[in-house]
Amino acid sequence: MQVAMRPGQRGGSINVSQIVLSSDLCTAAVPVKVRSINPEYEPEINSRKCQMIPFTRHLKLGIGLLCGLAMCAGAAQAPQHIDIKQLSTTVEDVVVPLPNEIFGALNKLGAVNWKQHVRSDKGPNFTERPRIALLLGTVIADGFIAVQAEDSATVKEIGQRVLALAKGIGVGNSITPHAKAIVEAADKRNWENVRQELDRTQNSVQQAMNEVHDEKLSQLVSLGGWLRGTEVLTSVVKEHFSSDGAELLHQPDLLSYFLTRLKAMPEFNVPIIRQIQDALGEVKPLIDVGNRRIPPESVKKVNEITTRLGHGIVTRD
């Protein structure tokens, strides 16, 4: 598949894996399959009936861009250029990064010391459901980081923490079997099974909340995961800067989507929600650069902002 390059970018081609689904296609369960950036994983990627499930008025996001790191870590050849729009699918005109592809591409740009990104702070026991939802998304994202670092003890802690948080927003029954499977797989150091169960956990949380019309909380779970994923992404890229790594931040439509959704949540009168809304307004001009490259100083600034928000999500006011 030939990639259309943006002005000023060098030419090249890249094989992309997407399941392209409009609302009608998803309803009909007819996926359109194309080739993967990592062809050896095509059977697994294309085995999911709907990897990114578009809801009529809700965009289901992969959690924090993190869930596919190990699937892509062993791929043989790095792409010549990473274009965020070529590693994504579009739902309601919003570009959604495919988690199984983006961090795999980042992983190829250089070795990453994932152990330094493992976080022990899983947050206090909040009572406000919006705060629980944000924290749940963050903790699931932390699970994928711990798996990448092959930290069995942390993975097991995260499995139990995810279950407790899910109970806090009323979807614990959907998560119980996944939490048990995560702990069992971590005991056996079966990292691929842990990844699959974390992915299923995300899917189950989203589905359960949408079934009871808690779409706004579902969106906050996605936002929490995206913020944690962006925090880690920018931390990795700023340590060993490359323009291709920074290009993974080029998600202005996704950022606009989150801003629009946050503005539609006036009933969630908790300080962290407003702090995130204000901070995303700071991030947008840093990554909405049109045809230009995202510079190192912007990556550093986005990292500072998302790190501050991440601390706020896991800390009681």
C-alpha positions as CSV (number, residue, x, y, z in Angstrom):
1,M,0.0,0.0,0.0
2,Q,1.6,3.3,-1.1
3,V,1.5,6.0,1.6
4,A,0.6,9.5,0.6
5,M,3.3,11.6,2.2
6,R,2.8,15.1,3.5
7,P,4.7,18.0,1.8
8,G,8.4,18.0,2.6
9,Q,8.4,14.3,3.8
10,R,10.6,11.7,2.1
11,G,8.9,9.1,0.0
12,G,8.4,5.5,0.8
13,S,5.8,2.9,1.3
14,I,4.4,1.1,4.3
15,N,2.0,-1.8,4.9
16,V,-0.7,-0.8,7.2
17,S,-3.1,-2.9,9.3
18,Q,-6.6,-1.4,9.9
19,I,-10.1,-2.7,10.3
20,V,-11.9,0.1,8.6
21,L,-15.5,0.3,10.0
22,S,-18.1,2.9,9.5
23,S,-21.1,2.8,11.8
24,D,-23.0,0.8,9.2
25,L,-20.2,-1.6,8.5
26,C,-19.7,-2.2,12.2
27,T,-23.4,-2.9,12.6
28,A,-23.3,-5.3,9.8
29,A,-20.0,-6.8,11.2
30,V,-18.3,-6.7,7.9
31,P,-14.6,-5.7,8.5
32,V,-12.5,-4.5,5.6
33,K,-9.0,-6.0,6.1
34,V,-5.7,-4.6,4.7
35,R,-2.2,-5.6,5.4
36,S,-0.3,-5.1,8.6
37,I,2.9,-3.1,9.2
38,N,3.9,-6.4,10.8
39,P,2.6,-9.1,8.4
40,E,3.4,-11.9,10.7
41,Y,0.7,-10.7,13.0
42,E,-2.0,-10.3,10.4
43,P,-4.0,-13.4,11.5
44,E,-4.3,-12.1,15.1
45,I,-5.0,-8.5,14.1
46,N,-7.6,-9.5,11.6
47,S,-9.2,-12.1,13.8
48,R,-11.0,-9.5,15.8
49,K,-14.4,-8.8,14.4
50,C,-14.2,-5.1,15.3
51,Q,-11.0,-3.9,16.9
52,M,-12.1,-0.3,17.1
53,I,-15.9,-0.3,17.8
54,P,-17.6,2.9,16.8
55,F,-20.7,3.8,18.7
56,T,-23.3,6.1,17.3
57,R,-22.3,8.9,19.6
58,H,-19.3,7.5,21.3
59,L,-15.8,6.9,20.1
60,K,-14.3,3.8,21.6
61,L,-10.5,4.3,22.0
62,G,-7.9,1.7,22.5
63,I,-6.5,2.3,26.0
64,G,-3.6,4.8,26.0
65,L,-1.9,3.4,22.8
66,L,-0.2,0.8,24.9
67,C,-1.8,-2.6,24.4
68,G,0.2,-3.9,21.4
69,L,3.8,-3.3,22.4
70,A,5.1,-6.8,22.5
71,M,3.2,-8.0,19.4
72,C,5.3,-5.7,17.3
73,A,8.6,-5.8,19.3
74,G,10.0,-8.6,17.2
75,A,9.2,-7.3,13.8
76,A,12.1,-7.4,11.4
77,Q,12.2,-4.0,9.7
78,A,11.3,-0.5,10.8
79,P,9.3,1.6,8.5
80,Q,11.1,4.4,6.7
81,H,8.6,6.9,8.0
82,I,5.8,6.8,10.6
83,D,2.6,8.7,9.6
84,I,0.0,8.7,12.4
85,K,-2.8,8.7,9.9
86,Q,-1.5,5.6,8.3
87,L,-1.7,3.7,11.6
88,S,-5.2,4.5,12.4
89,T,-8.9,4.2,11.6
90,T,-11.4,7.0,11.3
91,V,-14.6,7.1,13.3
92,E,-16.9,10.1,13.0
93,D,-14.1,12.0,11.3
94,V,-11.7,11.4,14.3
95,V,-8.4,9.7,13.7
96,V,-8.1,6.9,16.3
97,P,-4.6,5.4,16.8
98,L,-4.4,1.6,16.5
99,P,-2.6,0.6,19.7
100,N,-1.2,-2.6,18.3
101,E,0.7,-0.6,15.6
102,I,1.8,2.7,17.0
103,F,3.9,1.6,19.9
104,G,5.3,-1.2,17.9
105,A,6.5,1.4,15.4
106,L,7.9,3.5,18.3
107,N,9.6,0.4,19.7
108,K,11.5,0.0,16.4
109,L,13.0,3.4,16.6
110,G,15.2,2.3,19.5
111,A,15.4,0.2,22.6
112,V,13.1,1.3,25.5
113,N,13.8,0.7,29.2
114,W,10.2,0.0,30.1
115,K,11.1,-0.8,33.7
116,Q,11.8,2.9,34.4
117,H,8.2,3.7,33.3
118,V,6.5,1.2,35.6
119,R,4.6,3.2,38.3
120,S,3.8,1.8,41.7
121,D,1.2,4.5,42.7
122,K,-2.2,3.1,41.8
123,G,-4.1,6.0,43.4
124,P,-6.4,6.2,46.4
125,N,-9.9,4.9,46.7
126,F,-12.0,7.8,45.3
127,T,-15.7,8.0,45.7
128,E,-16.4,10.3,42.7
129,R,-17.3,8.1,39.7
130,P,-15.6,10.4,37.2
131,R,-12.3,10.2,39.1
132,I,-12.6,6.4,39.3
133,A,-13.1,6.2,35.6
134,L,-10.0,8.3,34.8
135,L,-8.0,6.3,37.3
136,L,-9.2,3.0,35.8
137,G,-8.1,4.0,32.3
138,T,-4.7,5.0,33.7
139,V,-4.2,1.8,35.7
140,I,-5.1,-0.4,32.7
141,A,-2.5,1.5,30.7
142,D,0.0,1.0,33.5
143,G,-0.8,-2.7,33.2
144,F,0.5,-2.8,29.6
145,I,3.7,-1.0,30.7
146,A,4.3,-3.5,33.4
147,V,3.8,-6.3,31.0
148,Q,6.3,-4.8,28.6
149,A,8.7,-4.6,31.5
150,E,7.9,-8.2,32.5
151,D,7.2,-7.1,36.0
152,S,5.0,-10.0,37.4
153,A,4.4,-8.5,40.8
154,T,3.2,-5.2,39.5
155,V,1.0,-6.9,36.9
156,K,-0.8,-8.9,39.6
157,E,-1.3,-5.8,41.7
158,I,-2.8,-4.0,38.7
159,G,-5.1,-7.0,38.0
160,Q,-6.6,-6.6,41.5
161,R,-6.7,-2.8,41.4
162,V,-8.5,-2.8,38.0
163,L,-11.2,-5.1,39.6
164,A,-11.6,-2.8,42.6
165,L,-12.0,0.3,40.4
166,A,-14.4,-1.4,38.1
167,K,-16.6,-2.3,41.1
168,G,-16.5,1.4,42.0
169,I,-18.2,2.4,38.8
170,G,-20.6,-0.6,38.8
171,V,-19.0,-2.9,36.2
172,G,-17.1,-5.3,38.5
173,N,-19.0,-8.4,37.3
174,S,-17.7,-7.9,33.8
175,I,-14.1,-7.6,34.9
176,T,-13.8,-10.4,37.5
177,P,-12.9,-13.2,35.1
178,H,-10.3,-11.0,33.4
179,A,-8.7,-9.9,36.7
180,K,-8.4,-13.6,37.7
181,A,-6.9,-14.5,34.3
182,I,-4.4,-11.6,34.5
183,V,-3.1,-12.7,37.9
184,E,-2.8,-16.4,36.8
185,A,-1.0,-15.5,33.6
186,A,1.4,-13.2,35.4
187,D,2.2,-16.0,37.8
188,K,3.2,-18.1,34.8
189,R,4.9,-15.1,33.2
190,N,2.8,-15.7,30.1
191,W,2.9,-12.1,28.9
192,E,1.0,-12.6,25.7
193,N,-2.0,-14.0,27.7
194,V,-1.7,-11.0,30.1
195,R,-1.8,-8.6,27.2
196,Q,-4.9,-10.3,25.8
197,E,-6.7,-10.2,29.1
198,L,-5.9,-6.5,29.6
199,D,-7.2,-5.8,26.1
200,R,-10.4,-7.8,27.0
201,T,-10.7,-5.9,30.2
202,Q,-10.8,-2.6,28.3
203,N,-13.4,-4.0,25.9
204,S,-15.5,-5.3,28.7
205,V,-15.4,-2.0,30.7
206,Q,-16.4,0.0,27.6
207,Q,-19.2,-2.4,26.6
208,A,-20.6,-2.6,30.1
209,M,-20.7,1.1,30.6
210,N,-22.3,1.8,27.2
211,E,-24.9,-0.9,27.9
212,V,-26.1,1.1,30.9
213,H,-25.7,4.4,29.0
214,D,-22.7,5.6,31.0
215,E,-21.0,6.8,27.8
216,K,-19.4,9.8,29.5
217,L,-17.7,7.6,32.1
218,S,-16.6,5.3,29.3
219,Q,-15.0,8.3,27.5
220,L,-13.2,9.2,30.7
221,V,-11.7,5.7,30.9
222,S,-10.4,6.2,27.4
223,L,-9.1,9.7,28.2
224,G,-7.3,8.4,31.3
225,G,-5.6,5.7,29.2
226,W,-4.7,8.2,26.5
227,L,-3.1,10.6,28.9
228,R,-1.0,7.9,30.5
229,G,0.0,6.6,27.1
230,T,0.9,10.1,25.9
231,E,2.9,10.7,29.1
232,V,5.0,7.6,28.4
233,L,5.3,8.2,24.7
234,T,6.7,11.7,25.2
235,S,9.0,10.5,27.9
236,V,10.5,7.9,25.6
237,V,10.7,10.3,22.6
238,K,12.3,13.2,24.5
239,E,15.0,10.9,25.9
240,H,16.1,9.8,22.4
241,F,14.4,12.4,20.1
242,S,13.5,11.5,16.5
243,S,11.1,13.3,14.2
244,D,9.4,10.0,13.4
245,G,8.8,9.3,17.1
246,A,7.4,12.8,17.6
247,E,5.1,12.3,14.6
248,L,3.2,9.8,16.7
249,L,1.9,12.8,18.7
250,H,0.3,14.3,15.6
251,Q,-3.3,13.7,16.8
252,P,-5.1,17.1,16.7
253,D,-8.5,15.6,15.7
254,L,-8.4,13.2,18.6
255,L,-7.5,16.0,21.0
256,S,-10.4,18.1,19.7
257,Y,-12.7,15.1,20.2
258,F,-11.7,14.9,23.9
259,L,-12.0,18.6,24.4
260,T,-15.5,18.6,22.9
261,R,-16.5,15.7,25.1
262,L,-15.1,17.3,28.3
263,K,-17.1,20.5,27.6
264,A,-20.3,18.3,27.5
265,M,-19.7,17.1,31.1
266,P,-20.6,20.1,33.2
267,E,-22.3,17.8,35.7
268,F,-18.9,16.3,36.6
269,N,-17.9,19.1,38.9
270,V,-14.5,17.7,40.0
271,P,-11.3,19.8,39.7
272,I,-9.3,17.3,37.8
273,I,-11.8,17.3,34.9
274,R,-11.4,21.1,34.5
275,Q,-7.7,20.9,34.9
276,I,-7.5,18.3,32.1
277,Q,-9.7,20.4,29.8
278,D,-7.5,23.5,30.3
279,A,-4.3,21.4,29.8
280,L,-5.5,19.9,26.6
281,G,-6.0,23.4,25.3
282,E,-2.3,24.0,26.0
283,V,-1.4,20.7,24.2
284,K,-3.4,21.3,21.0
285,P,-1.2,24.0,19.5
286,L,1.9,22.0,20.3
287,I,0.8,19.0,18.2
288,D,-1.5,20.7,15.6
289,V,1.4,21.7,13.4
290,G,-0.1,21.1,9.9
291,N,2.7,19.9,7.6
292,R,5.5,20.9,9.9
293,R,7.4,18.5,12.2
294,I,6.8,18.5,15.9
295,P,10.0,19.9,17.5
296,P,11.8,18.5,20.6
297,E,10.7,21.4,22.8
298,S,7.1,20.6,22.0
299,V,7.6,17.0,23.0
300,K,9.1,18.1,26.2
301,K,6.3,20.5,27.0
302,V,3.6,17.9,26.2
303,N,5.5,15.5,28.6
304,E,5.5,18.1,31.3
305,I,1.7,18.7,30.9
306,T,0.7,15.0,30.8
307,T,3.0,14.1,33.7
308,R,1.3,16.8,35.8
309,L,-2.1,15.5,34.8
310,G,-1.1,12.0,35.5
311,H,0.0,13.0,39.0
312,G,-3.4,14.7,39.5
313,I,-5.3,11.6,38.4
314,V,-3.6,9.4,41.0
315,T,-3.6,12.0,43.8
316,R,-6.4,13.0,46.0
317,D,-7.2,16.8,45.9
